[in-house]
Amino acid sequence: SRMVRQVQGGPNTPFGALCAISGCSGIAGSAVIGSYVTIGGFSGVGGHIEIGDNVTIGGRSGVHTSIPAGSTVSDFPATDHSRVRRYLMSKFRLPEALKRLRQVEKRLDQLERK
């Protein structure tokens, strides 16, 4: 396993083979980390949980529940990354959606006045 500086791991935390853990991350001592796990910087893994094999945890994530093998999670609380991406992209479309909503409300108001 490879850890860079400023990684805090609890005592006796078992790490699987070939894990990569970026800086400013923290892992509770009772967490169990599988093999081939990647943990991005500024992330935290809570206690009494298991991180399965081949898991990727994005940077600035907070993991407080067990993550099944093969998953990619990010955000806080850690959520499936594809769901996080949809959420983030919807934020960029929100101003246009609000503009269209105001146009519909205006048109509805005009129709109700007739």
N, C-alpha and C positions, 0 to 999 in steps of 0.2 A: 504494500500500500504506500501511497505517496501523499504526504501532507506538507503543505507549505507553512511558513511561520504564522504565528498568531492563530493557531487552531487549538481550541480548548476541548479536550476529550476527558470524559470522566474516568476515574480509576477502573481498571479491569474491563473496559469497553472492548468487546470482541469485534475485530474487523476482519472481513473476508479478504480474499486475495485480490490484488490489483485494484484497490480503491484509490480515487483521487479526490482530495478534499482541499478546497481553496481557503485562502486566508480569511480571518475574522469570522470563522465558523465555530459553533459550539455544539458538542454532543454530550448528552447526559450519560452518566456512568452505567445506567441500567439498560441503555439502548443496545440492540444487537444489529450490527451492520453486515449485510451480505457481501458477496463477491462482486467485483466489477461495478461498484457503486461510485457515482460522481456526485459530489456535493459542491454547489456553487458558493462563492464568497458571501459573507454576511448572512449565512443561513444558520438556523438552529434546529436541533433534533431533540425532542423531549425525552423523558425517561419512560421506561417500561414499555417500549414499543420495538417492533422489528422492521427493519428496512430490507426488503427482499433483494435477491440477486439482480444485476443489470438494471438498477434503478438510477434515474437521473433526477436530481433535486436542483432546481434553478436557483440562481443567486437571489439573495434577499427573501428567502422562503422560511416559513415556520412550520415545522412538522410536529404535530402533536398526536397523530394516530399512526398506526402501522401502515406501511406502503407495500402492496403486493409486488412480487417480482415482475420485471419488465416495464414498470410504470415510469412515466415522466411527469413530474409535478412541479409546480411553482406557486408563488404568491403566499399570502398568509390569510387564513390557514392554507396549508398546502392543498392544492386542487389539481385535478388533471389539467395538464398544460394546454391541451386543445380547447378546453372550456375557458381558460384564462385568456387565450388569444382571442376567442370570439368576444369576450367581454371587453377587452381592450380595444378591439376594432370598432365595437358598437359605440364606444365613447367618442370616437372621431366622427361618427355619422350622426350623433345626437343633435348638433346645431341645425343641420339640414332637416331632420325629422321634426324638430320644434317649429321651424319656419313653415313647413308644410302643414303641421297641425294648426297653426295660427291662421293660415289661409283657409283651411277647411272650416274652422270655427267662424271666421268672418263670413264665408259664403253661406253657412248654415244660418247665421244670424240674419243675413239679408233675405234668405228664403222664408224664414219664420215671420218676418215683418210684412211680407206680401199678403 
